[in-house]
């Protein structure tokens, strides 16, 4: 009888070892906290994650250095972070949650706005410069690398000379607001593709669309 129990538990342990650990991802949407920033172009990172949460029916909770949500999709555990450190100090929150959840650099994705892309244009890259974006600049400095994936959402550059800050921190105009829901749906699809299909396939399918 005892040998039968030993075989039973030995088999269970073996089967457990055969199950690969769940892959973890961190998707951080950049933005600024507070109601005065909620509808601004600069907060598109937050807005994309809110759309993702609505699509996958999960919620965010206030945690250390940000609001955090978690959803599991086909063997992947996806942590979604909206840093509460403000845009220019995003790196601290990203680094903390990467280390806490033991998430590898290749499974990190940052969502940010981009003035150099027309409104609604999506672009995923696996590395690159900060492009003058203060959030990306801080993440680069804290992590000590530019080799992390970033999803840039185009906000256009329809502003006059010297009005860049006002434009970035301004709210979407009527035309943009009408088109935004479809662009957010497309962005959610990009996030899921990044996790399930990988960056290469996702770039081929979504970049420039």
C-alpha positions in Angstrom: 0.0 0.0 0.0 2.7 2.4 0.9 4.6 1.8 -2.3 1.4 2.5 -4.2 1.1 5.9 -2.5 4.8 6.7 -3.3 4.2 5.9 -6.9 1.1 8.1 -7.0 2.9 11.1 -5.5 6.0 10.5 -7.6 3.9 10.6 -10.7 2.1 13.7 -9.6 5.4 15.5 -9.0 6.6 14.4 -12.5 3.5 15.6 -14.1 3.8 19.0 -12.3 7.4 19.3 -13.5 6.2 18.7 -17.1 3.8 21.7 -17.0 5.7 24.8 -18.1 5.5 27.9 -15.8 3.0 30.5 -16.9 4.6 33.3 -19.0 4.4 36.7 -17.4 4.1 40.0 -19.2 4.1 43.6 -18.0 2.2 46.1 -20.2 2.7 49.7 -18.8 0.6 52.5 -20.2 2.1 55.9 -19.6 0.2 58.9 -18.4 -0.4 61.4 -15.6 -2.7 60.8 -12.7 -5.5 63.1 -11.8 -8.9 64.0 -13.4 -7.3 67.1 -15.1 -5.2 64.7 -17.3 -7.7 61.9 -17.9 -8.9 63.1 -21.3 -5.6 64.4 -22.6 -3.6 63.1 -25.6 -0.7 62.5 -23.3 -2.7 59.9 -21.4 -3.4 57.6 -24.3 -1.4 54.8 -22.5 -3.9 54.8 -19.7 -6.8 54.9 -22.1 -5.5 51.9 -24.1 -5.2 49.9 -20.9 -8.7 50.9 -19.8 -10.0 49.7 -23.2 -8.1 46.4 -22.7 -9.6 46.0 -19.2 -13.1 46.5 -20.5 -12.5 44.1 -23.3 -11.1 41.3 -21.0 -13.3 42.2 -18.0 -10.7 42.9 -15.3 -10.2 45.8 -13.0 -7.3 47.9 -11.6 -6.4 48.2 -8.0 -4.3 50.8 -6.4 -0.9 49.3 -5.6 2.6 50.5 -5.0 3.6 53.1 -7.6 0.5 52.6 -9.7 -2.8 51.0 -10.5 -2.4 47.3 -11.4 -4.6 44.9 -13.2 -4.1 41.2 -14.1 -5.6 39.0 -16.7 -4.7 35.5 -17.9 -5.0 34.6 -21.6 -4.0 31.2 -23.0 -1.4 30.4 -20.5 -0.1 34.0 -20.2 -0.4 36.2 -17.1 -0.6 39.8 -18.1 0.1 42.5 -15.6 -1.2 45.9 -16.7 0.3 49.0 -15.0 -0.8 52.6 -14.9 2.1 54.3 -13.0 1.2 56.9 -10.4 4.6 58.4 -10.5 3.7 60.9 -13.3 5.1 60.6 -16.8 8.6 61.9 -16.1 9.2 59.2 -13.4 7.7 56.2 -15.1 10.8 54.1 -14.9 10.6 53.6 -11.2 7.2 52.0 -11.3 8.1 49.8 -14.4 11.3 48.5 -12.8 9.6 47.8 -9.4 6.8 45.6 -11.0 9.2 43.9 -13.3 11.4 42.8 -10.4 8.5 42.0 -8.1 6.8 39.7 -10.6 10.1 38.5 -12.2 9.1 39.6 -15.7 11.9 39.4 -18.3 12.8 42.4 -20.4 11.5 40.8 -23.6 8.0 40.5 -22.0 7.8 44.2 -21.3 5.7 46.5 -23.4 5.3 50.3 -22.9 2.4 52.2 -24.4 3.0 55.9 -25.1 1.8 58.8 -27.3 3.8 60.0 -30.3 3.8 63.4 -31.9 5.6 62.2 -34.9 2.8 59.9 -36.1 -0.5 61.0 -37.5 -3.5 60.6 -35.2 -4.4 57.0 -34.6 -1.4 55.4 -36.3 -0.1 52.4 -34.4 3.6 51.5 -34.3 5.3 48.7 -32.4 9.1 48.5 -32.0 11.2 46.2 -30.0 13.9 48.8 -29.3 14.9 52.3 -30.2 15.5 55.8 -28.8 13.2 57.7 -26.5 12.3 60.0 -29.4 12.2 63.0 -27.0 9.5 61.4 -24.9 10.2 62.0 -21.2 8.5 58.9 -20.1 10.5 56.7 -22.4 13.6 58.6 -21.5 13.2 57.9 -17.8 12.5 54.2 -18.4 15.6 54.0 -20.5 17.7 55.6 -17.7 16.3 53.4 -14.9 16.4 50.1 -16.8 19.8 51.0 -18.4 18.7 49.9 -21.9 16.7 50.8 -24.9 16.0 47.2 -25.8 12.4 47.0 -24.7 9.2 47.0 -26.7 7.2 50.1 -27.1 3.8 50.7 -28.7 3.5 54.2 -30.0 0.0 55.7 -30.6 0.1 58.6 -33.0 -1.5 61.8 -31.7 -0.4 64.0 -34.6 1.3 67.4 -34.5 -1.5 69.9 -35.3 -0.1 72.7 -33.2 1.4 76.0 -33.9 5.0 76.9 -32.9 5.6 77.0 -29.2 2.3 75.3 -28.4 3.5 71.7 -28.2 2.9 71.3 -24.4 -0.6 72.7 -24.7 -1.3 70.3 -27.5 0.0 67.2 -25.8 -1.8 68.1 -22.6 -4.9 69.2 -24.4 -8.0 67.1 -24.9 -9.0 65.2 -28.0 -10.9 67.4 -30.5 -14.3 66.3 -31.9 -13.0 64.5 -34.9 -10.4 62.6 -32.9 -13.0 61.7 -30.2 -15.3 60.2 -32.9 -12.5 58.0 -34.3 -10.9 57.1 -31.0 -13.1 54.0 -30.1 -12.2 52.2 -33.3 -8.5 53.0 -32.7 -8.7 51.7 -29.2 -10.2 48.5 -30.4 -7.3 48.1 -32.8 -4.9 48.9 -30.0 -6.4 46.2 -27.8 -6.0 43.7 -30.7 -2.3 44.7 -31.0 -1.7 44.1 -27.3 -3.2 40.6 -27.5 -1.2 39.9 -30.6 2.0 41.0 -28.9 1.4 38.5 -26.1 0.1 35.6 -28.1 1.8 35.9 -31.5 5.0 37.8 -30.6 6.4 41.2 -31.7 7.5 40.2 -35.2 4.1 39.0 -36.4 2.4 41.9 -34.6 4.6 44.5 -36.2 3.9 43.1 -39.7 0.1 43.1 -39.0 -0.4 46.3 -37.2 2.3 48.8 -37.8 1.1 51.8 -39.8 -2.5 50.8 -39.6 
